[in-house]
Amino acid sequence: MERLLNSIVLFILFAFTLSCTNNKIFEKSLGKQESKALDVWVEEFEEFLSMNYSGQTPGDNYRNFLSGVSSGEFQNYSPHLSSHEKEKLKRLINESGLWDQIWCIDTIGDDPEEGFRIIRQLESMKIIDDTLLVRKKFKQFGSYLNAIKSEERIDSLFVSYIFSKEVSGLINPIIMAKTLLNNDADFEDYLIKRIITVEFGNVIFDEGEYINSIYKFREK
């Protein structure tokens, strides 16, 4: 019995050490400042969920939130950040470089000489001309996706997520929510939390606009 208990303890320690190592690999690949900004975003997203759902654990709240996304049955969300705090978080995400490692933007403008619209991809939000229309796109070659790849997860959930992001960049949030729920994703997992925050965390900035965007996907 003592030998069995020792084996269990060693297995737990090994699993914990491996998890910490993988987290460090992710953070190193993403970047120090970018990782800190993502940590703050995850914390604020979890605080938002805890204010709006009564789960016993953060994982329960993630599950309840995704159930709402997949079914389209949203409640009246209570914001937990003031307008000033929302702008502060947005500024952190931008100035840390995190935004530029997750997304890029297409600028759409008119060429007066050629007489047609031109589309040009920019690598940073910091160089946008106010006269141009912009369209946000997922950056397939940014350090965010590279950081996810660096953990070398082989289960189908991560493989399909990486494939979808590389091929199209955009994942229908309803389909993604259903996929996470149907595959019994571990909502206490370090990487799962960060993926969900990147894909769904904009809800904390504008609850109404986010819900409307989900309804648009349901209409397609």
Secondary structure as GFF3:
##gff-version 3
##sequence-region A 1 220
A	DSSP	alpha_helix	2	30	.	.	.	ID=ss1
A	DSSP	alpha_helix	32	52	.	.	.	ID=ss2
A	DSSP	alpha_helix	58	71	.	.	.	ID=ss3
A	DSSP	alpha_helix	83	95	.	.	.	ID=ss4
A	DSSP	alpha_helix	98	102	.	.	.	ID=ss5
A	DSSP	beta_strand	103	111	.	.	.	ID=ss6
A	DSSP	beta_strand	116	122	.	.	.	ID=ss7
A	DSSP	three_ten_helix	125	127	.	.	.	ID=ss8
A	DSSP	beta_strand	133	138	.	.	.	ID=ss9
A	DSSP	alpha_helix	143	150	.	.	.	ID=ss10
A	DSSP	alpha_helix	156	167	.	.	.	ID=ss11
A	DSSP	alpha_helix	173	182	.	.	.	ID=ss12
A	DSSP	alpha_helix	190	200	.	.	.	ID=ss13
A	DSSP	three_ten_helix	201	204	.	.	.	ID=ss14
A	DSSP	alpha_helix	207	219	.	.	.	ID=ss15
###
